[in-house]
Amino acid sequence: MGGRILIVEDEEKISRLLEIELTSEGYQVTKAFTGPDALEAYRSREVDLILLDVMLPGMSGIELLRRIRAQDTHTAVLLLTAKGSVEDKVSGLDLGANDYITKPFQIEELLARIRAALRLQGTQRMEEVEQGEWLAAADLKLNERTREVLRDGRSIELTPREFDLLVYLLKNKRQVLSRDQILAAVWGYDYYGDTNVVDVYIRYVRKKIDQDSTMELIHTVRGVGYVLKDSP
């Protein structure tokens, strides 16, 4: 069957049981036992679905979900919630969880919910492919899947961080974005470096996409931040 699953569960016995069952079903499994470790695992590898316990040390599952959904709407997330925790279920669904299952659960039901979430994820991605995968502004085009960037047909090479920054600007074109918003979306909520890094990378990206072009796309809004506009 396949599929890459990240198990985020601080109870080692439950985590190990899930790992055994999912591996036997053909899934590739990674485990994390705390919120911060799970965030690092998510960022460092490709994941199709996250089994996310709500009660975690270091960072709650709800907070972890919020951080993931701030920049990723594709990865399926299935919440593992305690019996009667209606507030957690509602919060999780509102933040973009695909489904939830209440502990204790039957492994057959969990596997069925995982299959359903992965099927839906696959359908959504196929629809995106059919609709086209290009983000665009004026004569600038970006393909998230192939990581191609074109300006007036000219190929532009970007570093991974520059690419992520341009994706965020394109997805929010015509919206003025503060440095804090950009920092949180592109570098992560737990970034503790100098906020000037945003200005530095804006300068890098602007130089690459606006050079040799009569229309500047990235504009500075003094005292606020930046905006990508495809019209004067």
ROKERO-643234 format. One record per residue (C-alpha): residue in one letter; z, y, x; residue number from 1. Coordinates in steps of 0.001 Angstrom, whole numbers. Last residue first. Layout:
REM ROKERO-643234
 rest      up   north    east  nr
    a       Z       Y       X NUM
...
//
This chain:
REM ROKERO-643234
 rest      up   north    east  nr
    p  -10594   49318    1376 232
    s  -11349   45750     207 231
    d  -10498   42303    1559 230
    k   -6838   43093    2101 229
    l   -4264   41292    4256 228
    v    -923   43098    4071 227
    y    1791   43795    6621 226
    g    5375   44968    6895 225
    v    7623   47537    5199 224
    g    8397   50664    7211 223
    r    4761   51405    7783 222
    v    2366   49130    5921 221
    t     217   47639    8670 220
    h   -3201   46305    7685 219
    i   -4913   42985    8337 218
    l   -8521   42851    7104 217
    e  -10296   45411    9278 216
    m  -13905   45874    8241 215
    t  -16676   46690   10764 214
    s  -16192   43426   12635 213
    d  -16639   42738   16364 212
    q  -12889   42154   16690 211
    d  -11071   41789   13379 210
    i  -10336   38057   13435 209
    k   -9155   37602   17016 208
    k   -7427   40947   17572 207
    r   -5708   40769   14198 206
    v   -4391   37289   14961 205
    y   -2816   38310   18287 204
    r   -1435   41583   16905 203
    i      75   39792   13922 202
    y    1573   37365   16442 201
    v    3357   40109   18364 200
    d    4517   41940   15249 199
    v    6005   38729   13839 198
    v    7699   37910   17170 197
    n    9461   41255   16847 196
    t   11963   39394   14653 195
    d   13585   38124   17874 194
    g   14763   34540   17670 193
    y   17144   32864   15224 192
    y   14706   30852   13129 191
    d   16642   28876   10500 190
    y   14622   30129    7545 189
    g   11392   28879    9069 188
    w    8822   30286   11517 187
    v    5907   30800    9117 186
    a    7545   31276    5716 185
    a   10879   32753    6828 184
    l    9339   35037    9470 183
    i    6649   36253    7084 182
    q    9206   37116    4421 181
    d   11480   38782    6994 180
    r    8586   40832    8382 179
    s    7881   42109    4886 178
    l    4755   41114    3015 177
    v    2576   43555    1064 176
    q     478   41501   -1330 175
    r   -3309   42010   -1301 174
    k   -3680   38515     157 173
    n    -753   36141    -342 172
    k   -2495   32832     354 171
    l   -4540   34622    3000 170
    l   -1474   36016    4778 169
    y     258   32637    4741 168
    v   -2830   30850    6075 167
    l   -3185   33518    8795 166
    l     384   32924    9963 165
    d     -67   29149    9982 164
    f   -3234   29539   12100 163
    e   -1515   31872   14558 162
    r    1283   29319   14913 161
    p   -1145   26448   15539 160
    t   -3146   28541   18068 159
    l   -6344   30080   16742 158
    e   -9993   29644   17726 157
    i  -12477   31644   15668 156
    s  -15934   30365   14685 155
    r  -18454   33076   13765 154
    g  -20053   32678   10313 153
    d  -19069   36185    9274 152
    r  -15540   35319   10341 151
    l  -14850   31572   10379 150
    v  -11615   29610   10763 149
    e  -11686   25801   10723 148
    r   -8394   23928   10443 147
    t  -10202   20881    8979 146
    r   -7741   20488    6113 145
    e   -6605   24102    5842 144
    n  -10132   25551    5809 143
    l  -10249   29290    6507 142
    k  -12967   31807    5612 141
    l  -13278   35491    6566 140
    d  -16357   37322    5194 139
    a  -14347   39183    2524 138
    a  -11124   37207    2155 137
    a  -11290   33441    1843 136
    l   -9242   30269    1603 135
    w  -11490   27235    1724 134
    e  -10552   23811     377 133
    g  -13116   23534   -2402 132
    q  -12593   22671   -6046 131
    e  -13491   19035   -5453 130
    v  -11150   18842   -2473 129
    e   -8371   20429   -4495 128
    e   -8927   17919   -7300 127
    m   -8715   15090   -4770 126
    r   -5437   16520   -3501 125
    q   -3986   16632   -6991 124
    t   -5010   13034   -7684 123
    g   -3435   11809   -4433 122
    q    -162   13584   -5193 121
    l    -128   12116   -8689 120
    r    -602    8615   -7269 119
    l    2134    9240   -4690 118
    a    4583   10347   -7391 117
    a    3770    7325   -9599 116
    r    4167    4869   -6706 115
    i    7521    6419   -5777 114
    r    8683    6254   -9398 113
    a    7746    2571   -9583 112
    l    9553    1843   -6315 111
    l   12690    3546   -7632 110
    e   12542    1571  -10875 109
    e   12223   -1714   -8975 108
    i   15111    -726   -6665 107
    q   17440    -401   -9633 106
    f   19495    2767   -9489 105
    p   23093    3796   -8912 104
    k   22466    6661   -8605 103
    t   20136    8769  -10769 102
    i   16425    9125  -10086 101
    y   14539   12369   -9755 100
    d   10944   13557  -10023  99
    n    8337   15834   -8436  98
    a   10827   18324   -7020  97
    g    9432   21859   -7269  96
    l   12357   24262   -7178  95
    d   12780   24114  -10963  94
    l   12898   20323  -10776  93
    g   15647   20448   -8162  92
    s   17681   23044  -10008  91
    v   17461   21065  -13256  90
    k   18459   17801  -11575  89
    d   21268   19426   -9617  88
    e   22637   21068  -12776  87
    v   22485   17786  -14718  86
    s   24672   15971  -12197  85
    g   25785   13306  -14714  84
    k   25267   10349  -12389  83
    a   24662   11521   -8833  82
    t   21160   12487   -7776  81
    l   18465   11004   -5537  80
    l   15615   13497   -5679  79
    l   11971   12469   -5264  78
    v    9861   14943   -3287  77
    a    6059   14656   -2955  76
    t    4539   16680    -121  75
    h    1924   19076   -1488  74
    t    3691   22356   -2306  73
    d    4618   23205    1271  72
    q    5674   26611    2610  71
    a    8629   27784     530  70
    r    8730   24286    -999  69
    i   10278   22869    2151  68
    r   12971   25526    2373  67
    r   13910   25154   -1288  66
    l   14021   21364    -970  65
    l   16436   21650    1958  64
    e   18622   23981     -83  63
    i   18670   21495   -2968  62
    g   19386   18595    -594  61
    s   22420   20446     667  60
    m   22683   21509    4297  59
    g   25027   20348    7065  58
    p   26203   17219    5280  57
    l   24132   15999    2326  56
    m   24651   15683   -1428  55
    v   21246   16000   -3136  54
    d   19772   12844   -1615  53
    l   16072   13297    -902  52
    l   13476   10542    -851  51
    i   10621   12507     737  50
    l    6976   11588     184  49
    d    3717   11844    2114  48
    v    5152   12806    5515  47
    e    3354   13891    8697  46
    r    5750   14486   11577  45
    s    7825   17123   13373  44
    r    8568   19498   10513  43
    y    9926   16836    8172  42
    a   12073   15301   10921  41
    e   13511   18718   11807  40
    l   14309   19465    8180  39
    a   15890   16024    7809  38
    d   18069   16555   10886  37
    p   19259   19900    9453  36
    g   20117   18294    6077  35
    t   21927   15297    7516  34
    f   21279   11519    7634  33
    a   17578   11300    8462  32
    k   15349    8238    8214  31
    t   11637    7598    8855  30
    v    9706    4901    7015  29
    q    6080    3742    7054  28
    y    5467    2049    3707  27
    g    4137   -1497    3346  26
    e    6318   -2742     497  25
    s    8552   -4600    2970  24
    t    9084   -1298    4767  23
    l   10194     279    1499  22
    e   12761   -2413     741  21
    i   14192   -2542    4272  20
    e   14371    1258    4623  19
    l   15972    1639    1212  18
    l   18670    -883    2140  17
    r   19250     911    5463  16
    s   19629    4286    3762  15
    i   22002    2858    1166  14
    k   24163    1303    3878  13
    e   23990    4451    6016  12
    e   25226    6821    3336  11
    d   23845   10195    4506  10
    e   20491    9837    2745   9
    v   17216   11596    3590   8
    i   14530    8897    3603   7
    l   11165   10201    4845   6
    i    8232    8205    3508   5
    r    4762    7748    4960   4
    g    2300    5905    2745   3
    g     887    2418    2812   2
    m       0       0       0   1
//
